Amino acid sequence: MSRAKSRWLPCAGTVATCVGRNRGNKRNVRVIAEAVAGRMVVEAIGKQEVPVRLTVERKNLKPMQPAYSIRDFLRQGPEEVP
């Protein structure tokens, strides 16, 4: 028997990645509040570089991937510049 995956429920103020209809359409958003019917109110940067608020489905929000830390950079060493 397979286990049901627990859904990720972001709380207000969390930074997440919103995946659009196609996988190439991703944007980083900040969760503002929970709306009705499994939707979340998020804030993103619009086309004119002005913050806009959107309502997206919770299933389209994914946690952000952890960024590399300075320790990881030092462990790998700087990239060679041609």
Sequence and secondary structure as in RCSB ss.txt:
>XXXX:A:sequence
MSRAKSRWLPCAGTVATCVGRNRGNKRNVRVIAEAVAGRMVVEAIGKQEVPVRLTVERKNLKPMQPAYSIRDFLR
QGPEEVP
>XXXX:A:secstr
           TT EEEEE SSTT EEEEEEEEE STTEEEEEEE TTS EEEEEEEGGGEEE      HHHHHH
H      
